[in-house]
Amino acid sequence: MEIKSKVGSRIREIREKNGISQKDLSYTADLDRSYIASVENGQRNISIVNLEKIAKALKVNLSELFQGV
């Protein structure tokens, strides 16, 4: 599994654990819902800026998005 898929799966895991929908995450992170979906599916080469937005929206440290990756 490549890094994009691993990080995307980790984002999905954290989001679902916290009961947050893709729509709510996208709103809080100021990103499009389809962008969140493509990140979670490992289809996007996500920038560090957007990783930070997602981490803040999920209320986790940026490093938590890489745990187990």
C-alpha positions as CSV (number, residue, x, y, z in Angstrom):
1,M,0.0,0.0,0.0
2,E,1.4,3.4,-0.9
3,I,1.7,6.3,1.4
4,K,-1.3,8.2,-0.1
5,S,-3.5,5.3,0.7
6,K,-2.1,4.8,4.2
7,V,-2.5,8.4,5.1
8,G,-6.0,8.5,3.6
9,S,-7.0,5.4,5.5
10,R,-5.7,7.0,8.7
11,I,-7.7,10.2,8.1
12,R,-10.9,8.1,7.5
13,E,-10.2,6.0,10.7
14,I,-9.9,9.2,12.9
15,R,-12.9,10.8,11.2
16,E,-15.1,7.8,11.7
17,K,-13.9,7.2,15.3
18,N,-15.0,10.7,16.1
19,G,-18.3,10.4,14.3
20,I,-17.6,13.1,11.8
21,S,-19.0,13.0,8.3
22,Q,-17.0,13.8,5.2
23,K,-19.3,16.8,4.7
24,D,-18.7,18.1,8.2
25,L,-14.9,17.5,7.9
26,S,-14.8,19.3,4.6
27,Y,-16.7,22.3,6.0
28,T,-14.5,22.6,9.1
29,A,-11.3,22.2,7.1
30,D,-12.5,24.5,4.4
31,L,-12.0,21.9,1.7
32,D,-14.4,20.3,-0.8
33,R,-16.1,17.1,0.2
34,S,-15.0,15.4,-3.0
35,Y,-11.4,16.4,-2.1
36,I,-11.8,14.7,1.3
37,A,-13.2,11.6,-0.4
38,S,-10.3,11.4,-2.9
39,V,-7.8,11.9,-0.1
40,E,-9.3,9.1,2.0
41,N,-9.3,6.8,-1.1
42,G,-5.6,7.5,-1.7
43,Q,-6.3,9.2,-5.0
44,R,-4.7,12.6,-4.0
45,N,-1.2,13.7,-3.4
46,I,-2.2,15.9,-0.5
47,S,-0.2,19.0,0.4
48,I,1.2,19.6,3.8
49,V,-1.1,22.7,4.0
50,N,-4.2,20.6,3.5
51,L,-2.9,17.9,5.9
52,E,-2.6,20.6,8.5
53,K,-6.2,21.8,7.8
54,I,-7.5,18.3,8.2
55,A,-5.6,17.7,11.4
56,K,-6.9,20.9,12.9
57,A,-10.5,20.0,11.8
58,L,-10.1,16.5,13.4
59,K,-8.5,18.1,16.5
60,V,-5.4,16.0,16.3
61,N,-1.7,16.7,16.0
62,L,-0.4,16.5,12.5
63,S,1.8,13.6,13.6
64,E,-1.3,11.5,14.5
65,L,-2.2,11.4,10.8
66,F,1.0,9.3,10.2
67,Q,0.7,6.9,13.1
68,G,1.0,3.4,11.8
69,V,1.9,4.6,8.3
